[in-house]
Amino acid sequence: MKADLILFNGKIHSFNAETPNVTAVAIKDGKFIAVGNDSDIMDFASEETKIIDLQNKRVVPGINDSHIHLIRGGLNYNLELRWDGVPSLADALRMLKEQVDRTPNPQWVRVVGGWSEFQFAERRMPTLEEINAIAPDTPVFILHLYDRAIMNRAALRAVGYNKNTPAPPGGHIERDSNGEPTGLIIATPNAMILYSTLAKGPTLSYEHQINSTRHFMKELNRFGITSVIDAGGGFQNFPDDYKVVNELNEKKQLTVRIAYNLFTQKPKHEFEDFSDWIDTVKLYQGNDMYRHNGAGEMLVFSAADFEDFLQPRPDLPENMEAELEKVVRLLVENRWPFRLHATYNESITRFLNVFEKINQDVPFNGLPWIFDHAETIDERNIERVKALGGGIAVQSRMAYQGEYFTDRYGAKAAENTPPIKKMIEMEVPVGAGSDATRVSSYNPWVSMYWMTVGKTIGGLQLYNETRLNRQTALELYTRGSAWFSQEQTKKGDIKVGMFADLVVLDRDYFTIDDEDIKKIEADLTIVDGKIVYANGDFSSFSPPHIPILPDWSPTNIYNGYPARSSFQSAIEKNAKADAKPKLTSQIHSCTGSCDVHLHNHDAARMSNVPVNNYNAFWGALGCSCFAF
């Protein structure tokens, strides 16, 4: 058998103990047919074989994000100005000003996730005054985590917010002395107000959504991502919002493998949603590039425990168990895998009570199921997850919110958020991901920096004893994540018979300094045996350029996550800034009194008393745009 592609002279990392010193691979029909040393692999060459010298670069299995929102992110990628990785607020505001000048009426300029105030050298948020000065006429919407959004006056006019506009339960519209909205909207802690406001903006045409999704996948390929599991999300409706990825798959234009979960869309009608899908969607339907993966991460709206760590932990409503049991029982009876957003141990305890009750009547019996996030899960609940055959998908959300969590709960509690080492020791399946794009960045190397170095993007040392070694972190982002789509025998390693998905790194992940992990990018990314991204020494292998549509898109100028060399002086300045305890109340505009709480706002924000007065909202309306 002769190969379609041979890669040689590389430092190839495989988790297979039988092939510890791999330098070359042979690929045919999208799979590895040989893995070994250069001389052995060259036996698979023919005149038609493409042969690439890896120049002694580090090669790792393709990165697999086990929890991301690629489908929704792709539909909007070309609309969004990304502040991911921008080291100073001055740079961020300059980028904003440039994009405001480029954006035509009636489009908005949107900064939607992937950043934290603590990444900036100035270590603060932009002010309303700064945003209004930059953009007096163009609507600007800036989303910060699940916490708040800043809107300029033009955006307030565009969405029609005035003194008579009510805020939904769990949301707050800041107002001036005349009762007019200032432009600051806050999740307290319900994120509905943030995402329902964002949804009022213009969308891209279908043609431009196709283009946008292709560019988002190329951006993921740039960091070596070859597979993802899409966790659904608010304002991601099935099947309408899946038409773009369906078409790209049919045209063989996907450059990332996508397994997608179905996220309930009708509050109080979740059982009907899943009943309909079980009847119309065949489990795992699709192919190796695009396939169904089960239910979640939203199963019932009453079970959503949002993690705005600037706000007290929410108590879930009393009717949650009954609603969750009805849906999960349906899924288990029909052998549909499922996943569930679960931040807090208190919520996880209640969820497991439901699962164990169902298991007595309808045994899980090997059915794959997942908890997502699990920042504060305890050892007892990890044992319960294992006993029921579940897995835990962890994400780098603490890299962006660690300062807030530490302020509220203390450094000792933050040391185990989430307790990944304990999960691994207890032999629970663990997969790594980002939860991008509306909170964390999609950059997997920032996530691996967080897991191995133990720091937030603002430099706060969260973890010491609980840090992972580099091999373990990489394994969670490759072989570990494959379990979560039940493809662990197909991908996640560089091994004969597995999918030929790999990435050639621009620097050696295993030997570089800790701080350089965040700077890693791909020089060459291969999916299904095909080159989908090439840069640097391998630029000659790059696929044809795809024009960016529309031409005023921020992607045309800033290309998503910025090249770090563009901001080197600001990076050095930011690295010297200290992450001081209790800093959030100094930086975040949450001090003093307010017209909603009628008490000291910062004292209320820092309270550990669970939020429990939103049950009427959750029980009656739900939150179809909750920010997962």
C-alpha positions as CSV (number, residue, x, y, z in Angstrom):
1,M,0.0,0.0,0.0
2,K,1.4,3.4,-1.0
3,A,0.7,6.6,0.9
4,D,-1.0,9.8,-0.3
5,L,1.1,11.9,2.1
6,I,4.2,11.3,4.1
7,L,5.6,13.5,6.8
8,F,9.1,12.9,8.0
9,N,11.9,14.3,10.1
10,G,9.6,15.4,12.9
11,K,9.3,15.1,16.7
12,I,6.0,13.3,16.7
13,H,4.2,12.9,20.0
14,S,2.1,9.7,20.3
15,F,0.4,8.4,23.5
16,N,1.1,4.9,22.3
17,A,3.8,3.5,24.5
18,E,4.8,1.0,21.7
19,T,6.0,3.9,19.4
20,P,7.7,6.4,21.7
21,N,10.3,7.8,19.2
22,V,8.2,8.6,16.1
23,T,9.7,10.8,13.4
24,A,7.4,10.0,10.5
25,V,3.9,9.0,9.4
26,A,2.3,7.7,6.3
27,I,-1.3,8.7,5.4
28,K,-3.8,7.3,3.0
29,D,-7.5,7.9,2.5
30,G,-7.6,10.1,5.6
31,K,-6.0,7.6,8.0
32,F,-2.6,6.8,9.4
33,I,-1.3,3.7,7.7
34,A,2.2,3.7,9.2
35,V,3.8,5.4,12.2
36,G,7.6,5.0,12.8
37,N,11.0,6.2,11.8
38,D,12.0,8.0,8.6
39,S,13.5,5.1,6.7
40,D,10.7,2.7,7.5
41,I,8.0,5.2,6.4
42,M,9.7,6.0,3.1
43,D,8.9,2.5,2.0
44,F,5.3,3.7,1.6
45,A,6.3,6.4,-0.9
46,S,5.4,6.4,-4.6
47,E,5.8,8.9,-7.4
48,E,2.4,10.3,-6.5
49,T,3.0,10.6,-2.8
50,K,3.3,14.1,-1.4
51,I,6.3,14.2,0.9
52,I,6.9,16.9,3.5
53,D,10.0,17.5,5.6
54,L,8.9,18.5,9.1
55,Q,12.2,20.2,9.8
56,N,12.5,18.5,13.3
57,K,9.4,20.4,14.5
58,R,7.1,19.1,17.3
59,V,4.0,17.3,16.0
60,V,1.0,16.4,18.2
61,P,-2.4,14.8,17.6
62,G,-5.1,17.2,16.4
63,I,-6.6,19.3,19.2
64,N,-10.2,18.4,20.1
65,D,-12.3,21.0,22.0
66,S,-15.0,18.9,23.8
67,H,-17.2,21.9,24.6
68,I,-17.3,24.9,22.2
69,H,-20.1,26.8,20.4
70,L,-18.7,26.6,16.8
71,I,-22.0,26.6,15.0
72,R,-23.3,29.8,16.6
73,G,-19.8,31.3,16.6
74,G,-19.3,30.6,12.9
75,L,-22.6,32.4,12.0
76,N,-21.3,35.6,13.7
77,Y,-17.5,35.4,13.5
78,N,-17.1,37.9,10.7
79,L,-19.3,40.4,12.6
80,E,-17.3,40.4,15.8
81,L,-14.2,42.4,16.8
82,R,-12.2,40.0,19.0
83,W,-10.3,41.3,22.0
84,D,-9.0,37.8,22.8
85,G,-5.3,38.2,23.7
86,V,-5.1,42.0,23.4
87,P,-2.8,43.1,26.1
88,S,-3.9,46.6,26.8
89,L,-7.1,48.6,26.9
90,A,-5.4,51.3,24.8
91,D,-4.9,48.7,22.0
92,A,-8.4,47.5,22.4
93,L,-9.9,50.9,22.2
94,R,-7.7,51.8,19.2
95,M,-9.0,48.6,17.4
96,L,-12.6,49.6,18.3
97,K,-12.1,53.1,16.9
98,E,-10.7,51.7,13.6
99,Q,-13.6,49.3,13.3
100,V,-16.2,52.0,14.0
101,D,-14.7,54.0,11.1
102,R,-15.0,51.0,8.8
103,T,-18.5,49.8,9.8
104,P,-21.4,50.9,7.6
105,N,-24.9,51.9,8.7
106,P,-26.9,50.2,10.2
107,Q,-24.4,47.5,11.3
108,W,-23.1,47.3,14.8
109,V,-19.5,46.9,16.1
110,R,-19.6,44.0,18.6
111,V,-17.0,42.7,21.0
112,V,-18.5,39.4,22.2
113,G,-16.4,37.4,24.7
114,G,-12.9,35.9,24.8
115,W,-11.4,38.6,27.1
116,S,-11.2,39.8,30.7
117,E,-10.4,43.2,32.1
118,F,-7.5,41.6,34.0
119,Q,-5.6,40.8,30.7
120,F,-5.2,44.5,30.1
121,A,-2.1,46.4,31.3
122,E,-4.5,49.0,32.7
123,R,-6.4,46.3,34.6
124,R,-9.8,47.9,34.1
125,M,-12.9,47.9,31.9
126,P,-13.6,50.5,29.3
127,T,-15.9,53.3,30.4
128,L,-19.1,54.5,28.9
129,E,-17.5,57.8,28.3
130,E,-14.7,56.3,26.3
131,I,-17.0,54.2,24.1
132,N,-19.4,57.1,23.4
133,A,-16.4,59.3,22.5
134,I,-15.1,56.7,20.0
135,A,-18.6,55.9,18.5
136,P,-21.1,58.7,18.7
137,D,-23.2,57.3,15.8
138,T,-22.3,53.7,15.2
139,P,-24.0,51.2,17.6
140,V,-21.4,49.5,19.8
141,F,-22.1,46.4,22.0
142,I,-19.3,45.1,24.3
143,L,-19.9,41.9,26.2
144,H,-17.8,41.0,29.3
145,L,-18.1,37.4,30.4
146,Y,-21.6,36.5,31.7
147,D,-21.5,39.6,33.7
148,R,-22.3,42.8,31.8
149,A,-22.5,44.6,28.5
150,I,-21.6,48.1,27.6
151,M,-23.7,49.9,25.0
152,N,-23.1,53.3,23.6
153,R,-25.9,55.8,23.0
154,A,-26.3,54.8,19.4
155,A,-26.8,51.2,20.5
156,L,-29.4,52.2,23.0
157,R,-31.3,54.0,20.3
158,A,-31.0,51.0,17.9
159,V,-32.5,48.6,20.4
160,G,-35.1,51.2,21.7
161,Y,-34.1,51.2,25.3
162,N,-35.5,54.1,27.3
163,K,-36.7,55.0,30.8
164,N,-39.8,52.9,30.3
165,T,-37.9,49.7,29.3
166,P,-38.2,47.1,32.0
167,A,-35.3,44.8,32.9
168,P,-36.2,41.1,33.1
169,P,-35.9,39.4,36.5
170,G,-32.3,38.8,37.3
171,G,-31.1,41.6,35.0
172,H,-30.4,45.2,35.7
173,I,-30.4,48.3,33.4
174,E,-28.3,51.0,35.0
175,R,-30.1,54.4,34.8
176,D,-29.1,58.0,35.3
177,S,-30.7,60.5,37.7
178,N,-33.5,61.1,35.1
179,G,-34.2,57.4,34.8
180,E,-32.7,57.1,31.3
181,P,-30.5,54.0,30.5
182,T,-26.7,54.8,30.8
183,G,-25.7,52.0,28.5
184,L,-24.6,49.5,31.2
185,I,-26.7,46.3,31.5
186,I,-25.9,43.8,34.1
187,A,-26.7,40.1,34.7
188,T,-27.7,39.9,38.4
189,P,-27.1,37.0,37.8
190,N,-29.4,36.0,34.9
191,A,-27.7,36.6,31.5
192,M,-30.9,36.9,29.5
193,I,-30.7,40.7,29.4
194,L,-27.2,40.4,27.8
195,Y,-28.1,38.0,25.0
196,S,-31.6,39.2,24.3
197,T,-30.1,42.6,23.7
198,L,-27.3,41.2,21.5
199,A,-29.9,39.4,19.4
200,K,-31.5,42.7,18.4
201,G,-28.5,43.5,16.2
202,P,-28.4,42.9,12.4
203,T,-27.2,39.4,11.2
204,L,-25.2,38.4,8.2
205,S,-26.8,37.2,5.0
206,Y,-26.8,33.4,4.4
207,E,-23.9,33.8,1.9
208,H,-21.9,35.7,4.4
209,Q,-22.7,33.2,7.2
210,I,-21.2,30.5,5.0
211,N,-18.1,32.6,4.5
212,S,-18.0,33.5,8.2
213,T,-18.1,29.9,9.3
214,R,-15.3,28.9,7.0
215,H,-13.1,31.7,8.4
216,F,-13.9,30.7,11.9
217,M,-12.9,27.1,11.2
218,K,-9.7,28.4,9.6
219,E,-9.0,30.4,12.7
220,L,-9.5,27.2,14.8
221,N,-7.2,25.4,12.4
222,R,-4.6,28.1,13.0
223,F,-4.3,26.9,16.6
224,G,-4.3,23.2,15.7
225,I,-8.0,22.5,16.3
226,T,-9.2,19.6,14.2
227,S,-12.3,18.4,16.1
228,V,-14.9,19.9,18.3
229,I,-18.1,19.0,20.1
230,D,-20.7,21.8,19.7
231,A,-22.7,22.1,22.9
232,G,-25.7,23.9,21.3
233,G,-26.6,27.3,22.9
234,G,-29.1,30.0,23.2
235,F,-30.3,31.5,19.9
236,Q,-29.0,28.4,18.1
237,N,-32.1,26.8,16.7
238,F,-32.3,23.3,15.1
239,P,-32.4,22.7,12.2
240,D,-32.4,26.3,10.8
241,D,-29.1,27.4,12.3
242,Y,-27.5,24.2,11.2
243,K,-28.1,24.7,7.5
244,V,-24.7,26.4,7.0
245,V,-22.6,23.6,8.5
246,N,-24.8,21.0,6.7
247,E,-24.1,22.7,3.4
248,L,-20.4,23.0,4.1
249,N,-20.3,19.3,5.0
250,E,-22.1,18.3,1.8
251,K,-19.6,20.4,-0.2
252,K,-16.7,18.8,1.7
253,Q,-15.6,22.3,2.9
254,L,-15.6,21.6,6.6
255,T,-12.0,21.8,8.0
256,V,-13.0,20.9,11.6
257,R,-14.8,17.7,12.6
258,I,-18.1,18.6,14.4
259,A,-20.2,16.5,16.7
260,Y,-23.2,18.4,17.8
261,N,-25.6,18.2,20.8
262,L,-29.2,19.4,20.6
263,F,-30.0,22.1,23.1
264,T,-33.7,22.5,24.2
265,Q,-35.3,25.6,22.7
266,K,-38.8,25.9,24.3
267,P,-39.0,26.7,28.0
268,K,-41.6,24.5,29.7
269,H,-41.7,22.4,26.5
270,E,-38.4,20.7,26.9
271,F,-39.9,17.2,26.9
272,E,-41.7,17.9,23.7
273,D,-38.4,19.2,22.1
274,F,-36.6,16.0,22.9
275,S,-39.5,13.8,22.0
276,D,-39.7,15.3,18.6
277,W,-35.9,15.0,18.0
278,I,-35.8,11.4,19.1
279,D,-38.5,10.7,16.5
280,T,-36.8,12.7,13.7
281,V,-33.1,12.6,14.4
282,K,-31.2,9.3,14.3
283,L,-28.6,9.1,17.0
284,Y,-25.1,9.7,15.6
285,Q,-26.6,10.5,12.2
286,G,-24.1,12.0,9.8
287,N,-20.5,11.1,8.9
288,D,-17.0,11.3,10.3
289,M,-16.8,15.1,9.6
290,Y,-20.3,16.1,10.9
291,R,-22.5,14.0,13.2
292,H,-25.1,14.1,15.9
293,N,-23.9,13.5,19.4
294,G,-27.0,13.5,21.7
295,A,-28.8,16.0,24.0
296,G,-27.7,19.1,25.9
297,E,-26.0,21.0,27.3
298,M,-29.4,22.5,28.2
299,L,-31.9,19.8,29.1
300,V,-34.4,21.9,31.1
301,F,-34.2,25.6,31.7
302,S,-34.9,25.2,35.4
303,A,-31.6,23.2,35.8
304,A,-29.3,26.0,34.5
305,D,-26.9,27.3,37.2
306,F,-25.2,30.2,35.6
307,E,-21.6,31.0,36.8
308,D,-21.4,34.7,37.1
309,F,-18.9,34.7,39.9
310,L,-19.5,38.4,40.5
311,Q,-22.9,37.4,41.8
312,P,-23.9,34.9,44.5
313,R,-24.5,31.3,43.6
314,P,-28.1,30.8,42.3
315,D,-30.4,28.4,44.0
316,L,-32.3,26.3,41.5
317,P,-36.1,26.3,41.7
318,E,-38.0,23.6,43.7
319,N,-39.6,22.2,40.5
320,M,-36.2,21.5,38.9
321,E,-36.0,17.8,39.9
322,A,-39.4,16.9,38.5
323,E,-38.7,18.7,35.1
324,L,-35.2,17.2,34.8
325,E,-36.4,13.7,35.7
326,K,-39.0,13.7,33.0
327,V,-36.5,14.6,30.2
328,V,-33.6,12.5,31.4
329,R,-35.8,9.5,31.8
330,L,-37.0,9.9,28.2
331,L,-33.3,10.1,27.0
332,V,-32.2,7.1,29.0
333,E,-35.2,5.0,27.8
334,N,-34.2,5.9,24.2
335,R,-30.5,5.4,24.8
336,W,-29.6,9.0,23.9
337,P,-26.4,10.3,25.4
338,F,-26.8,13.7,27.2
339,R,-24.8,16.5,28.7
340,L,-25.7,19.0,31.3
341,H,-24.4,22.4,32.3
342,A,-23.4,22.2,35.9
343,T,-21.2,24.7,37.7
344,Y,-21.8,24.3,41.4
345,N,-21.5,21.2,43.6
346,E,-24.8,22.1,45.2
347,S,-26.5,21.8,41.8
348,I,-24.6,18.7,40.9
349,T,-25.8,17.0,44.1
350,R,-29.4,17.6,43.1
351,F,-28.8,16.5,39.5
352,L,-27.2,13.2,40.7
353,N,-30.1,12.6,43.0
354,V,-32.3,12.6,39.9
355,F,-30.0,10.5,37.8
356,E,-29.7,7.9,40.5
357,K,-33.4,7.7,40.9
358,I,-33.9,7.1,37.2
359,N,-31.0,4.5,37.2
360,Q,-33.0,2.4,39.7
361,D,-35.8,2.1,37.2
362,V,-34.1,2.4,33.8
363,P,-30.4,1.5,34.2
364,F,-27.9,3.8,32.5
365,N,-25.9,0.6,31.8
366,G,-23.0,2.2,30.0
367,L,-25.0,5.1,28.4
368,P,-22.5,8.0,27.9
369,W,-23.5,11.2,29.7
370,I,-21.6,14.3,30.7
371,F,-21.4,17.1,33.3
372,D,-20.0,20.3,31.7
373,H,-17.9,22.7,33.8
374,A,-18.1,21.3,37.3
375,E,-16.0,24.0,38.9
376,T,-16.8,23.2,42.5
377,I,-17.7,19.5,42.4
378,D,-16.5,17.6,45.5
379,E,-14.9,14.1,45.8
380,R,-18.2,12.4,46.8
381,N,-20.0,13.7,43.7
382,I,-17.1,12.6,41.5
383,E,-17.5,9.1,42.9
384,R,-21.2,9.3,42.1
385,V,-20.5,10.4,38.5
386,K,-18.1,7.4,38.1
387,A,-20.6,5.0,39.5
388,L,-23.1,6.1,36.9
389,G,-20.6,5.9,34.0
390,G,-20.5,9.6,33.4
391,G,-17.7,11.9,32.2
392,I,-16.8,15.5,33.0
393,A,-15.9,18.1,30.4
394,V,-13.8,20.9,31.9
395,Q,-13.2,24.3,30.3
396,S,-10.9,27.2,30.9
397,R,-13.5,29.6,32.3
398,M,-11.5,30.1,35.5
399,A,-8.7,31.5,33.4
400,Y,-11.0,34.4,32.7
401,Q,-12.9,34.6,36.0
402,G,-10.4,33.3,38.5
403,E,-10.0,36.8,40.1
404,Y,-13.7,37.1,40.8
405,F,-14.0,33.5,42.2
406,T,-11.0,34.1,44.5
407,D,-12.5,37.3,45.8
408,R,-15.8,35.7,46.6
409,Y,-14.7,32.2,47.9
410,G,-11.0,32.5,48.7
411,A,-7.7,31.2,47.3
412,K,-8.1,27.8,49.0
413,A,-11.4,27.1,47.2
414,A,-10.0,28.4,43.9
415,E,-7.2,25.8,44.1
416,N,-9.7,23.1,43.0
417,T,-11.8,24.8,40.4
418,P,-12.4,22.4,38.8
419,P,-10.6,19.5,40.6
420,I,-9.2,18.0,37.4
421,K,-6.4,16.0,39.1
422,K,-8.9,14.4,41.4
423,M,-11.2,13.5,38.5
424,I,-8.2,11.8,36.7
425,E,-7.1,10.0,39.9
426,M,-10.6,8.6,40.3
427,E,-10.6,7.4,36.7
428,V,-13.5,9.4,35.5
429,P,-13.4,10.3,31.8
430,V,-12.2,13.9,31.5
431,G,-12.1,16.0,28.3
432,A,-10.8,19.6,27.9
433,G,-12.3,22.5,26.1
434,S,-12.9,26.2,26.1
435,D,-16.7,27.1,26.2
436,A,-15.8,29.7,23.5
437,T,-16.8,32.1,22.1
438,R,-18.9,34.3,24.5
439,V,-16.9,33.9,27.6
440,S,-13.5,32.2,27.1
441,S,-11.3,32.4,24.0
442,Y,-11.2,29.5,21.6
443,N,-7.4,29.4,21.8
444,P,-6.6,26.0,23.3
445,W,-3.0,26.9,24.2
446,V,-4.3,29.5,26.6
447,S,-6.4,26.7,28.2
448,M,-3.3,24.4,28.4
449,Y,-1.3,27.3,29.9
450,W,-4.1,27.6,32.6
451,M,-4.0,23.9,33.3
452,T,-0.2,23.5,33.5
453,V,1.0,26.8,34.8
454,G,-2.1,27.4,36.9
455,K,-2.5,31.1,36.1
456,T,-5.4,33.2,34.9
457,I,-4.9,35.4,31.8
458,G,-4.4,38.3,34.2
459,G,-1.5,36.5,35.9
460,L,-3.2,35.4,39.1
461,Q,-1.7,32.1,40.4
462,L,-4.8,30.0,41.0
463,Y,-3.2,26.5,41.2
464,N,0.0,25.1,42.7
465,E,-0.4,21.5,43.8
466,T,-3.3,20.9,41.4
467,R,-1.5,21.9,38.2
468,L,-1.2,19.3,35.5
469,N,1.9,18.3,33.6
470,R,2.0,19.1,29.9
471,Q,1.4,15.6,28.6
472,T,-1.7,15.2,30.7
473,A,-3.1,18.6,29.6
474,L,-2.5,17.7,26.0
475,E,-4.0,14.3,26.5
476,L,-7.2,15.8,27.9
477,Y,-7.5,18.0,24.8
478,T,-7.0,15.1,22.4
479,R,-7.5,11.5,23.4
480,G,-9.6,12.6,26.5
481,S,-12.0,14.6,24.5
482,A,-12.6,11.8,22.0
483,W,-14.5,9.9,24.7
484,F,-17.1,12.6,24.8
485,S,-18.2,11.9,21.2
486,Q,-17.6,8.1,21.6
487,E,-14.8,8.3,19.0
488,Q,-11.9,7.2,21.3
489,T,-11.0,4.4,18.9
490,K,-11.0,6.7,15.9
491,K,-9.1,9.8,16.9
492,G,-7.1,11.5,19.6
493,D,-3.7,9.9,18.9
494,I,-1.2,9.4,16.1
495,K,-1.7,5.7,15.6
496,V,-2.2,3.3,12.7
497,G,-5.9,3.1,11.7
498,M,-6.9,6.4,13.4
499,F,-8.0,9.5,11.6
500,A,-5.1,11.4,10.1
501,D,-5.6,14.6,12.2
502,L,-2.5,16.3,13.5
503,V,-0.8,19.6,14.0
504,V,2.8,20.7,13.5
505,L,3.6,23.4,16.1
506,D,5.6,26.5,15.6
507,R,7.4,25.8,18.9
508,D,7.9,22.8,21.0
509,Y,5.2,22.6,23.6
510,F,7.2,20.2,25.8
511,T,10.3,22.2,26.1
512,I,9.4,25.9,25.9
513,D,9.1,28.2,28.9
514,D,5.8,28.3,30.7
515,E,4.8,31.8,29.4
516,D,5.5,30.8,25.8
517,I,2.7,28.1,25.9
518,K,0.2,30.9,25.3
519,K,2.0,31.9,22.1
520,I,1.8,28.5,20.4
521,E,0.2,28.4,16.9
522,A,0.2,25.8,14.1
523,D,2.6,25.8,11.3
524,L,0.7,23.0,9.6
525,T,-2.7,21.5,10.5
526,I,-4.0,18.4,8.8
527,V,-7.6,17.1,9.0
528,D,-8.6,13.8,7.4
529,G,-5.2,13.6,5.8
530,K,-5.6,17.0,4.1
531,I,-3.7,20.2,4.7
532,V,-6.3,22.7,6.0
533,Y,-3.8,25.4,7.3
534,A,-0.2,26.1,6.6
535,N,2.1,29.0,7.8
536,G,5.7,29.9,8.2
537,D,8.1,27.4,6.6
538,F,5.1,25.5,5.3
539,S,3.3,28.4,3.7
540,S,3.7,26.9,0.2
541,F,1.3,24.2,1.2
542,S,-1.5,26.6,2.2
543,P,-4.9,26.0,0.8
544,P,-6.3,28.7,-1.6
545,H,-7.2,32.0,0.1
546,I,-10.9,32.6,0.8
547,P,-12.0,36.3,0.5
548,I,-13.6,37.6,3.7
549,L,-17.2,38.8,3.4
550,P,-18.4,41.4,4.0
551,D,-15.3,43.5,3.1
552,W,-15.8,45.7,6.2
553,S,-15.6,42.7,8.5
554,P,-13.2,43.0,11.5
555,T,-11.7,39.7,10.4
556,N,-10.3,41.5,7.4
557,I,-8.0,43.6,9.6
558,Y,-7.6,41.8,12.9
559,N,-7.8,38.1,11.9
560,G,-9.4,36.9,15.2
561,Y,-6.8,36.2,17.9
562,P,-4.1,38.8,17.4
563,A,-0.4,37.9,16.7
564,R,1.3,38.6,20.0
565,S,4.2,40.3,18.3
566,S,1.8,43.1,17.4
567,F,1.6,44.1,21.1
568,Q,4.9,43.1,22.6
569,S,5.6,46.2,24.6
570,A,2.2,46.2,26.1
571,I,2.6,42.4,26.9
572,E,5.8,43.1,28.8
573,K,4.1,45.9,30.7
574,N,1.1,43.7,31.6
575,A,3.4,40.9,32.8
576,K,4.8,43.2,35.5
577,A,1.3,44.1,36.8
578,D,0.4,42.3,40.1
579,A,-2.9,40.6,40.5
580,K,-3.8,41.9,43.9
581,P,-6.3,40.2,46.2
582,K,-9.7,41.9,46.4
583,L,-8.9,43.8,43.2
584,T,-12.3,43.3,41.6
585,S,-14.1,45.8,43.7
586,Q,-11.5,48.4,42.8
587,I,-11.7,47.8,39.1
588,H,-15.3,46.8,38.5
589,S,-18.0,49.4,38.7
590,C,-19.9,47.6,41.4
591,T,-19.3,49.8,44.4
592,G,-21.7,52.2,46.2
593,S,-25.4,52.0,46.3
594,C,-27.9,51.4,43.5
595,D,-31.5,51.9,42.8
596,V,-32.2,48.1,42.4
597,H,-30.7,46.7,45.6
598,L,-31.2,49.7,47.8
599,H,-28.1,48.8,49.8
600,N,-24.4,48.7,49.2
601,H,-23.9,47.1,45.8
602,D,-20.5,45.7,46.4
603,A,-21.6,44.1,49.7
604,A,-24.5,42.5,47.9
605,R,-22.2,41.4,45.0
606,M,-19.8,39.7,47.5
607,S,-22.5,37.9,49.5
608,N,-22.3,34.1,49.5
609,V,-26.0,33.8,50.1
610,P,-27.5,32.0,47.1
611,V,-29.7,33.9,44.7
612,N,-33.1,32.3,45.0
613,N,-35.7,35.0,44.0
614,Y,-35.8,34.3,40.3
615,N,-37.8,31.1,40.5
616,A,-40.9,32.7,39.0
617,F,-39.0,33.8,36.0
618,W,-37.3,30.5,35.5
619,G,-40.4,28.5,36.2
620,A,-42.7,30.6,34.0
621,L,-40.6,31.8,31.2
622,G,-37.2,30.1,31.2
623,C,-34.4,31.8,29.3
624,S,-34.1,30.7,25.7
625,C,-31.0,33.0,25.2
626,F,-29.1,32.0,28.3
627,A,-25.4,32.4,27.6
628,F,-23.9,29.0,27.3
